[in-house]
Structures are given as structure tokens and as C-alpha cells.
Amino acid sequence: MKIQNINNVKKELQKKFMVFIVHIKATFNNTIITLTDIQGQVLTWVSAGSCGLKGARKGTSFAGKQVVEVFLKKTNDYFSRCKQLKIYISGIGPGRENALRGFDKIATKLTLIREVTKLPHNGCRPPKKRRL
């Protein structure tokens, strides 16, 4: 019996099951969507800036919708052979809800939606509020 390297076994399982992870980062200034494999290797990414939006428009809810549309066009070949899809969403920006709603076209392959926004447990003092 041949002893296999553990990395080779992981790669074979990854090819067999085709699990992809979508990371959505929605900040107040931008929305970024990244597609990775199960090991965390980045396959492709799209941001509001790469969609042609500039300045304050990158931080809007329209930008979140636009980013998802471009992302789905760009990753169509990945999702055609995908068995499972996991979404990790972080941030509290305005593009967050529209970015999440945009994935309803591939909802049959969706197995997990996880909130990974980090919140402080009374850590550092936040900056003072702006007075305009």
C-alpha cells in the first residue's frame, strides 16, 4: 500500500468536492469580494474601484450591487463546477446587504453564511466624533 502525502490527499479531496469560499468585506469606503479555495488561496477578487467607481461612490449600496454583478460574471466558470459555497461576510458598510442579496442566483450551492465582523470587548478607545 502506498503512503500518500497529506497535502496530496487534501488537494484530491478539494478537487473532488469543489468547495469555494467567498469573502465579502464591506467598509464605509469600499466593498471587496474575494473568491478563495478551501486552503485560502485567492482565485479572484473584485472591488468597487475595479468596477469603475471612484471616490465616495465606492462606499454606497449601489457599489455593493455592482461589485456582485461583476464578480458573478468573472467567476462563472468556477461556480459551474462548484459543489459547495461558503460566504464569510465582514464589516458594517452600506454595500453589505446588496452584496449578500446578489448571491441569490447561486443560492442552491450555498451551504454557509458566516458573520466574521470583529467587535471589541471594550478594547482601545475609539476616535472622537467629528464635528462638522
C-alpha positions in Angstrom: 0.0 0.0 0.0 1.3 3.4 -1.0 1.6 6.1 1.7 0.4 9.4 0.4 1.4 12.9 1.5 -1.3 14.6 3.5 -1.2 17.7 1.2 -1.8 15.5 -1.9 -4.8 13.9 -0.1 -6.2 17.4 0.7 -5.8 18.5 -2.9 -7.6 15.4 -4.2 -10.5 16.0 -1.8 -10.6 19.6 -2.8 -10.9 18.7 -6.5 -13.5 16.1 -5.7 -15.8 18.2 -3.6 -15.0 21.7 -5.2 -15.6 23.9 -2.1 -15.1 27.6 -2.6 -15.2 30.4 0.0 -16.4 33.9 -0.8 -15.2 36.7 1.5 -17.2 39.9 1.5 -15.6 42.9 3.2 -17.9 45.9 3.3 -16.4 49.0 4.8 -17.7 52.6 4.7 -15.3 53.4 1.9 -15.3 50.3 -0.3 -16.8 46.8 -0.9 -14.4 44.0 -1.7 -15.3 40.4 -2.7 -12.7 37.7 -2.8 -13.0 34.1 -4.0 -10.7 31.6 -2.3 -10.3 27.8 -2.3 -10.7 25.8 0.9 -7.0 26.3 1.7 -7.2 30.1 1.5 -5.5 30.6 -1.9 -7.0 33.6 -3.6 -8.5 32.7 -7.0 -10.0 36.1 -8.0 -11.2 39.3 -6.4 -13.4 42.3 -7.3 -13.7 45.7 -5.6 -15.8 48.8 -6.2 -12.8 50.6 -7.5 -12.1 47.8 -10.1 -15.7 48.1 -11.3 -15.0 51.7 -12.4 -16.4 53.6 -9.4 -14.3 56.4 -7.8 -14.3 58.4 -4.7 -17.4 58.5 -2.5 -19.4 56.3 -4.9 -17.3 53.3 -3.8 -18.9 53.3 -0.3 -22.6 53.2 -1.4 -25.1 50.4 -1.5 -25.2 50.7 -5.3 -21.5 49.8 -5.3 -22.2 46.6 -3.4 -24.7 45.5 -6.1 -22.4 46.5 -8.9 -19.5 44.5 -7.3 -21.6 41.3 -7.0 -22.7 41.5 -10.7 -19.1 41.9 -11.9 -18.0 39.2 -9.5 -20.5 36.7 -10.7 -19.6 37.3 -14.4 -15.9 36.9 -13.6 -16.4 33.7 -11.6 -19.0 32.0 -13.7 -16.6 29.1 -14.7 -15.7 28.5 -11.0 -19.4 28.3 -9.9 -20.3 26.0 -12.8 -18.1 23.2 -11.3 -18.7 24.2 -7.6 -20.4 21.7 -5.3 -20.4 23.8 -2.1 -20.1 27.6 -1.5 -19.5 29.3 1.8 -19.8 33.1 2.4 -17.9 34.9 5.1 -19.1 38.5 5.5 -17.3 41.2 7.5 -17.8 44.9 8.0 -20.7 47.2 8.5 -20.6 49.2 5.3 -23.6 50.3 3.2 -22.8 47.8 0.4 -23.1 44.8 2.7 -26.8 44.0 2.3 -26.9 44.4 -1.5 -23.7 42.3 -1.8 -25.3 39.5 0.1 -28.6 39.7 -1.8 -26.7 39.4 -5.1 -25.8 35.8 -4.4 -29.4 34.6 -4.7 -28.7 33.4 -8.3 -26.4 30.7 -6.9 -28.3 30.1 -3.7 -28.7 26.3 -4.4 -24.9 25.8 -3.9 -24.8 27.9 -0.8 -24.1 25.9 2.4 -22.9 28.5 4.9 -23.2 32.3 5.6 -21.0 33.3 8.5 -20.6 36.7 10.1 -16.9 37.4 10.9 -17.0 41.1 11.8 -14.7 41.7 14.7 -16.1 43.7 17.6 -14.1 45.0 20.5 -14.8 43.8 24.0 -14.1 47.3 25.4 -10.6 47.5 23.9 -9.0 50.6 22.6 -10.7 54.0 23.0 -12.4 55.0 19.7 -11.5 58.2 18.0 -13.6 61.3 18.9 -16.6 62.1 16.9 -16.2 64.6 14.0 -17.8 68.0 14.4 -18.9 69.5 11.0 
